[in-house]
Amino acid sequence: MNSAPASLTMLRIGATVTALLSILQPVLYLLKFAGVSGVMKVHGITGQGMFVMCVFAAVSAILWARASGNKGLMGHAIGLAIGALAQVALGELKLTTLHITLGIAMLAGAIALAVLAYRKPGSPTTPVAGEA
C-alpha cells in the first residue's frame, strides 16, 4: 500500500479542517438572526481556530513544496493564512461589510485548497528527511 508523505497528509488535514470551519462560519452568523444567544462569541472563536488551521496548512504546504516542487499549493495556503489574519482583524474591528466580503472569498479559497490538496498535490521529487 502506497501512503502519502507526512507533509502532504498534514496539508490535507489542515486544508480540510479549514474548509469545514469556513463553511461553519456563515451558518453561525445566520444563527444570530434566528435569535441564538452567544453565537457571535462562538463565531469569533471559530474564526480564530480557522486562522490557526490556515497557518498549520501553510506550514504543511511549505514542507510539501520542498518535497514535491508544487509551489502553487504553497502560495495558495500562505495567501489563505494571510487572509485569515486579515479576517480576524476585520471582525474585531467590526468592519462588517469588508469582513463578509473577505469571508466569502475565504470560503471559496478554503474549499479550493482542500480540493487541490487531494486532487492535484503533485508528487515528491526527492525524499525529504522524516518523510517516507
N, CA, C and O of each residue as an XYZ file, in Angstrom:
528
protein
N       0.848     -1.182      0.000
C       0.000      0.000      0.000
C       0.888      1.239      0.000
O       1.838      1.335      0.777
N       0.577      2.160     -0.859
C       1.367      3.375     -1.012
C       0.710      4.507     -0.222
O      -0.370      4.976     -0.584
N       1.360      4.943      0.853
C       0.772      6.008      1.667
C       1.394      7.349      1.315
O       2.513      7.415      0.806
N       0.656      8.413      1.592
C       1.117      9.770      1.288
C       2.198     10.189      2.282
O       2.186      9.752      3.433
N       3.129     11.030      1.845
C       4.135     11.566      2.768
C       3.471     12.369      3.886
O       2.365     12.886      3.723
N       4.156     12.464      5.013
C       3.590     13.133      6.199
C       3.200     14.577      5.909
O       2.141     15.026      6.348
N       4.034     15.313      5.178
C       3.709     16.721      4.928
C       2.453     16.871      4.077
O       1.680     17.808      4.276
N       2.241     15.954      3.125
C       1.024     16.002      2.310
C      -0.195     15.642      3.160
O      -1.253     16.257      3.028
N      -0.044     14.653      4.021
C      -1.146     14.284      4.918
C      -1.500     15.444      5.833
O      -2.678     15.733      6.042
N      -0.491     16.110      6.380
C      -0.748     17.276      7.248
C      -1.432     18.384      6.461
O      -2.359     19.017      6.968
N      -0.990     18.631      5.229
C      -1.616     19.656      4.386
C      -3.079     19.312      4.142
O      -3.949     20.176      4.245
N      -3.347     18.070      3.824
C      -4.728     17.661      3.564
C      -5.609     17.827      4.798
O      -6.748     18.282      4.692
N      -5.091     17.462      5.956
C      -5.860     17.621      7.193
C      -6.113     19.102      7.467
O      -7.243     19.501      7.750
N      -5.064     19.911      7.382
C      -5.213     21.349      7.627
C      -6.178     22.002      6.657
O      -7.007     22.819      7.057
N      -6.075     21.647      5.380
C      -6.957     22.235      4.369
C      -8.404     21.801      4.567
O      -9.321     22.603      4.392
N      -8.617     20.537      4.931
C      -9.975     20.033      5.137
C     -10.624     20.685      6.359
O     -11.779     21.103      6.296
N      -9.896     20.772      7.458
C     -10.450     21.404      8.661
C     -10.730     22.886      8.395
O     -11.747     23.417      8.840
N      -9.827     23.550      7.670
C     -10.042     24.956      7.321
C     -11.313     25.117      6.481
O     -12.109     26.025      6.721
N     -11.498     24.241      5.503
C     -12.696     24.311      4.663
C     -13.962     24.090      5.487
O     -14.957     24.792      5.306
N     -13.921     23.108      6.395
C     -15.095     22.844      7.231
C     -15.414     24.029      8.142
O     -16.579     24.388      8.316
N     -14.382     24.631      8.718
C     -14.607     25.806      9.572
C     -15.133     26.987      8.758
O     -15.958     27.761      9.244
N     -14.656     27.124      7.523
C     -15.125     28.240      6.696
C     -16.580     28.047      6.279
O     -17.288     29.025      6.037
N     -17.028     26.811      6.193
C     -18.440     26.537      5.910
C     -19.291     26.817      7.155
O     -20.417     27.305      7.051
N     -18.745     26.507      8.316
C     -19.456     26.724      9.576
C     -19.657     28.210      9.884
O     -20.673     28.587     10.468
N     -18.712     29.042      9.504
C     -18.755     30.463      9.866
C     -20.035     31.190      9.429
O     -20.669     31.835     10.265
N     -20.436     31.113      8.161
C     -21.677     31.818      7.789
C     -22.918     31.218      8.451
O     -23.893     31.927      8.700
N     -22.883     29.916      8.737
C     -24.010     29.291      9.434
C     -24.148     29.906     10.830
O     -25.249     30.238     11.270
N     -23.011     30.050     11.515
C     -23.043     30.665     12.844
C     -23.549     32.106     12.768
O     -24.330     32.541     13.614
N     -23.100     32.839     11.753
C     -23.547     34.228     11.606
C     -25.060     34.293     11.385
O     -25.741     35.142     11.959
N     -25.572     33.402     10.559
C     -27.018     33.403     10.286
C     -27.845     32.998     11.505
O     -28.995     33.413     11.649
N     -27.251     32.184     12.381
C     -27.968     31.804     13.609
C     -28.215     33.009     14.505
O     -29.128     33.002     15.330
N     -27.397     34.040     14.339
C     -27.603     35.277     15.102
C     -28.990     35.849     14.824
O     -29.656     36.355     15.727
N     -29.417     35.765     13.567
C     -30.716     36.307     13.176
C     -31.867     35.409     13.620
O     -33.021     35.838     13.634
N     -31.557     34.177     13.980
C     -32.577     33.271     14.493
C     -32.747     33.438     16.004
O     -33.560     32.757     16.628
N     -31.967     34.356     16.578
C     -32.106     34.653     17.993
C     -31.291     33.767     18.918
O     -31.526     33.753     20.126
N     -30.338     33.027     18.370
C     -29.493     32.169     19.205
C     -28.512     33.062     19.956
O     -27.765     33.830     19.350
N     -28.523     32.953     21.277
C     -27.660     33.822     22.077
C     -26.247     33.246     22.165
O     -26.053     32.030     22.198
N     -25.277     34.143     22.202
C     -23.884     33.745     22.337
C     -23.243     33.208     21.082
O     -22.090     32.779     21.112
N     -23.968     33.222     19.978
C     -23.439     32.624     18.757
C     -22.285     33.448     18.168
O     -21.404     32.889     17.515
N     -22.279     34.757     18.389
C     -21.202     35.577     17.831
C     -19.880     35.321     18.555
O     -18.809     35.452     17.962
N     -19.956     34.960     19.816
C     -18.731     34.577     20.536
C     -18.164     33.291     19.939
O     -16.955     33.167     19.745
N     -19.044     32.341     19.652
C     -18.619     31.089     19.015
C     -18.069     31.374     17.619
O     -17.079     30.771     17.203
N     -18.712     32.292     16.899
C     -18.246     32.696     15.565
C     -16.816     33.243     15.653
O     -15.974     32.917     14.816
N     -16.547     34.061     16.650
C     -15.211     34.631     16.833
C     -14.173     33.580     17.179
O     -13.065     33.593     16.641
N     -14.526     32.676     18.072
C     -13.597     31.606     18.458
C     -13.330     30.683     17.269
O     -12.196     30.254     17.055
N     -14.359     30.383     16.509
C     -14.198     29.545     15.324
C     -13.298     30.236     14.304
O     -12.479     29.587     13.653
N     -13.451     31.546     14.166
C     -12.594     32.308     13.254
C     -11.130     32.261     13.666
O     -10.244     32.143     12.820
N     -10.881     32.354     14.960
C      -9.503     32.253     15.442
C      -8.959     30.843     15.224
O      -7.788     30.672     14.883
N      -9.802     29.842     15.418
C      -9.398     28.466     15.132
C      -9.100     28.262     13.660
O      -8.173     27.537     13.298
N      -9.895     28.911     12.808
C      -9.648     28.828     11.368
C      -8.303     29.447     11.021
O      -7.580     28.918     10.177
N      -7.957     30.563     11.661
C      -6.652     31.183     11.428
C      -5.528     30.213     11.804
O      -4.562     30.059     11.057
N      -5.658     29.567     12.950
C      -4.636     28.606     13.390
C      -4.514     27.462     12.373
O      -3.404     27.046     12.041
N      -5.635     26.961     11.885
C      -5.592     25.868     10.908
C      -5.012     26.336      9.575
O      -4.348     25.561      8.886
N      -5.253     27.591      9.205
C      -4.656     28.136      7.982
C      -3.135     28.191      8.105
O      -2.417     27.872      7.158
N      -2.655     28.596      9.270
C      -1.203     28.629      9.493
C      -0.643     27.206      9.450
O       0.411     26.974      8.858
N      -1.338     26.258     10.070
C      -0.924     24.854     10.042
C      -0.857     24.353      8.594
O       0.110     23.699      8.204
N      -1.888     24.663      7.802
C      -1.907     24.243      6.396
C      -0.781     24.912      5.611
O      -0.175     24.287      4.741
N      -0.498     26.180      5.916
C       0.572     26.900      5.205
C       1.939     26.288      5.507
O       2.747     26.088      4.600
N       2.194     25.993      6.772
C       3.480     25.364      7.132
C       3.582     23.997      6.471
O       4.637     23.636      5.951
N       2.504     23.240      6.488
C       2.499     21.922      5.839
C       2.721     22.056      4.337
O       3.422     21.243      3.735
N       2.123     23.079      3.733
C       2.286     23.296      2.291
C       3.724     23.681      1.944
O       4.237     23.298      0.892
N       4.367     24.436      2.827
C       5.783     24.780      2.602
C       6.618     23.504      2.628
O       7.479     23.311      1.770
N       6.374     22.635      3.601
C       7.105     21.366      3.677
C       6.820     20.493      2.456
O       7.723     19.853      1.918
N       5.565     20.472      2.025
C       5.200     19.681      0.852
C       5.829     20.272     -0.417
O       6.245     19.523     -1.301
N       5.901     21.584     -0.515
C       6.515     22.218     -1.684
C       7.991     21.849     -1.780
O       8.513     21.657     -2.878
N       8.655     21.749     -0.651
C      10.061     21.342     -0.645
C      10.219     19.917     -1.167
O      11.199     19.599     -1.841
N       9.246     19.063     -0.850
C       9.324     17.664     -1.265
C       8.845     17.444     -2.699
O       9.361     16.575     -3.401
N       7.861     18.229     -3.132
C       7.225     17.963     -4.425
C       7.519     19.008     -5.494
O       7.371     18.734     -6.685
N       7.930     20.190     -5.083
C       8.119     21.273     -6.041
C       6.830     21.996     -6.386
O       6.841     22.883     -7.239
N       5.714     21.644     -5.748
C       4.420     22.267     -6.037
C       4.322     23.592     -5.277
O       3.915     23.629     -4.116
N       4.699     24.661     -5.946
C       4.675     25.983     -5.312
C       3.274     26.594     -5.312
O       2.993     27.504     -4.531
N       2.404     26.104     -6.176
C       1.044     26.635     -6.251
C       0.255     26.409     -4.971
O      -0.370     27.332     -4.450
N       0.284     25.177     -4.466
C      -0.406     24.890     -3.212
C       0.178     25.708     -2.076
O      -0.548     26.186     -1.204
N       1.505     25.869     -2.089
C       2.162     26.647     -1.042
C       1.672     28.100     -1.070
O       1.305     28.650     -0.032
N       1.667     28.712     -2.239
C       1.205     30.093     -2.360
C      -0.251     30.251     -1.959
O      -0.630     31.223     -1.307
N      -1.060     29.279     -2.359
C      -2.488     29.303     -2.023
C      -2.673     29.233     -0.506
O      -3.453     29.998      0.062
N      -1.961     28.323      0.144
C      -2.102     28.155      1.590
C      -1.581     29.369      2.355
O      -2.189     29.787      3.341
N      -0.468     29.933      1.911
C       0.074     31.130      2.576
C      -0.885     32.300      2.403
O      -1.136     33.047      3.349
N      -1.420     32.461      1.200
C      -2.392     33.527      0.953
C      -3.636     33.377      1.815
O      -4.190     34.365      2.297
N      -4.071     32.141      2.006
C      -5.235     31.882      2.856
C      -4.938     32.246      4.308
O      -5.799     32.792      4.998
N      -3.729     31.951      4.775
C      -3.353     32.292      6.155
C      -3.318     33.809      6.345
O      -3.763     34.318      7.374
N      -2.795     34.522      5.365
C      -2.769     35.990      5.441
C      -4.199     36.534      5.423
O      -4.528     37.459      6.166
N      -5.036     35.957      4.575
C      -6.439     36.364      4.527
C      -7.156     36.096      5.842
O      -7.986     36.897      6.273
N      -6.839     34.970      6.484
C      -7.467     34.642      7.767
C      -7.056     35.627      8.851
O      -7.864     36.000      9.701
N      -5.790     36.048      8.817
C      -5.338     37.059      9.778
C      -6.102     38.369      9.567
O      -6.560     38.990     10.526
N      -6.235     38.781      8.305
C      -6.997     39.994      7.998
C      -8.458     39.830      8.403
O      -9.084     40.776      8.881
N      -8.993     38.644      8.212
C     -10.390     38.371      8.552
C     -10.637     38.528     10.054
O     -11.638     39.116     10.464
N      -9.727     38.004     10.870
C      -9.856     38.150     12.320
C      -9.802     39.630     12.698
O     -10.587     40.097     13.523
N      -8.876     40.356     12.092
C      -8.741     41.788     12.387
C     -10.004     42.551     11.995
O     -10.488     43.382     12.764
N     -10.536     42.279     10.814
C     -11.755     42.963     10.362
C     -12.936     42.650     11.279
O     -13.753     43.524     11.570
N     -13.021     41.406     11.730
C     -14.095     41.035     12.648
C     -13.974     41.756     13.981
O     -14.968     42.245     14.516
N     -12.756     41.825     14.521
C     -12.534     42.513     15.796
C     -12.813     44.010     15.681
O     -13.276     44.640     16.631
N     -12.526     44.571     14.505
C     -12.762     45.998     14.279
C     -14.214     46.294     13.898
O     -14.595     47.452     13.726
N     -15.008     45.248     13.770
C     -16.428     45.365     13.419
C     -16.641     46.044     12.060
O     -17.605     46.787     11.878
N     -15.746     45.787     11.121
C     -15.883     46.279      9.756
C     -16.659     45.219      8.964
O     -16.089     44.466      8.175
N     -17.964     45.186      9.199
C     -18.816     44.083      8.764
C     -18.818     43.857      7.257
O     -18.696     42.716      6.811
N     -18.954     44.904      6.472
C     -19.021     44.724      5.021
C     -17.744     44.107      4.481
O     -17.797     43.162      3.694
N     -16.596     44.630      4.895
C     -15.322     44.058      4.454
C     -15.145     42.642      4.996
O     -14.638     41.768      4.293
N     -15.558     42.412      6.236
C     -15.438     41.107      6.873
C     -16.247     40.053      6.106
O     -15.762     38.948      5.866
N     -17.462     40.396      5.729
C     -18.314     39.463      4.988
C     -17.759     39.227      3.584
O     -17.747     38.095      3.102
N     -17.301     40.290      2.933
C     -16.755     40.154      1.585
C     -15.525     39.251      1.584
O     -15.419     38.340      0.763
N     -14.599     39.504      2.503
C     -13.414     38.657      2.600
C     -13.801     37.244      3.030
O     -13.177     36.275      2.599
N     -14.811     37.120      3.865
C     -15.275     35.801      4.301
C     -15.757     34.946      3.140
O     -15.504     33.742      3.109
N     -16.445     35.553      2.192
C     -16.910     34.819      1.005
C     -15.710     34.351      0.188
O     -15.678     33.214     -0.282
N     -14.729     35.228      0.020
C     -13.509     34.844     -0.709
C     -12.750     33.737      0.033
O     -12.218     32.815     -0.584
N     -12.710     33.845      1.367
C     -12.032     32.832      2.173
C     -12.742     31.479      2.059
O     -12.092     30.435      2.003
N     -14.053     31.503      2.027
C     -14.829     30.272      1.869
C     -14.442     29.572      0.567
O     -14.149     28.376      0.559
N     -14.445     30.322     -0.522
C     -14.078     29.754     -1.821
C     -12.626     29.265     -1.823
O     -12.327     28.182     -2.326
N     -11.734     30.071     -1.256
C     -10.317     29.708     -1.230
C     -10.043     28.486     -0.377
O      -9.217     27.650     -0.743
N     -10.717     28.368      0.750
C     -10.506     27.224      1.641
C     -11.003     25.932      0.999
O     -10.343     24.896      1.088
N     -12.157     25.993      0.357
C     -12.676     24.802     -0.321
C     -11.752     24.429     -1.484
O     -11.463     23.252     -1.697
N     -11.294     25.428     -2.230
C     -10.387     25.162     -3.347
C      -9.082     24.531     -2.871
O      -8.578     23.602     -3.502
N      -8.531     25.027     -1.766
C      -7.291     24.458     -1.239
C      -7.486     22.992     -0.863
O      -6.641     22.152     -1.173
N      -8.588     22.687     -0.203
C      -8.848     21.298      0.188
C      -8.992     20.401     -1.040
O      -8.444     19.299     -1.073
N      -9.718     20.865     -2.037
C      -9.905     20.074     -3.255
C      -8.562     19.857     -3.958
O      -8.251     18.740     -4.370
N      -7.776     20.911     -4.093
C      -6.481     20.790     -4.764
C      -5.509     19.902     -3.988
O      -4.714     19.182     -4.591
N      -5.566     19.948     -2.669
C      -4.669     19.125     -1.862
C      -4.935     17.638     -2.083
O      -4.029     16.818     -1.941
N      -6.163     17.291     -2.428
C      -6.481     15.893     -2.698
C      -6.353     15.536     -4.177
O      -5.911     14.436     -4.508
N      -6.733     16.448     -5.067
C      -6.783     16.110     -6.483
C      -5.497     16.365     -7.248
O      -5.146     15.579     -8.128
N      -4.777     17.450     -6.935
C      -3.569     17.803     -7.687
C      -2.436     18.219     -6.761
O      -1.944     19.343     -6.851
N      -2.020     17.331     -5.879
C      -0.989     17.739     -4.928
C       0.421     17.724     -5.506
O       1.330     18.289     -4.898
N       0.628     17.103     -6.649
C       1.989     16.912     -7.156
C       2.529     15.622     -6.562
O       1.825     14.909     -5.846
N       3.772     15.335     -6.865
C       4.383     14.125     -6.319
C       5.780     14.453     -5.836
O       6.428     15.353     -6.369
N       6.245     13.735     -4.836
C       7.585     14.027     -4.297
C       8.658     13.814     -5.368
O       8.664     12.810     -6.080
N       9.551     14.777     -5.456
C      10.642     14.668     -6.425
C      11.890     14.089     -5.798
O      12.609     13.314     -6.429
N      12.148     14.458     -4.574
C      13.289     13.914     -3.829
C      12.835     13.618     -2.416
O      11.989     14.329     -1.873
N      13.381     12.587     -1.819
C      12.992     12.299     -0.440
C      13.410     13.410      0.500
O      14.496     13.973      0.356
N      12.566     13.728      1.453
C      12.850     14.731      2.460
C      13.054     14.005      3.784
O      12.360     13.030      4.070
N      13.984     14.466      4.579
C      14.248     13.825      5.875
C      12.962     13.741      6.682
O      12.240     14.728      6.818
N      12.683     12.574      7.211
C      11.485     12.376      8.012
C      10.269     11.971      7.201
O       9.238     11.635      7.782
N      10.354     11.991      5.886
C       9.248     11.621      5.021
C       9.512     10.225      4.482
O      10.620      9.927      4.036
N       8.518      9.388      4.522
C       8.685      8.048      3.955
C       7.416      7.602      3.281
O       7.358      6.497      2.742
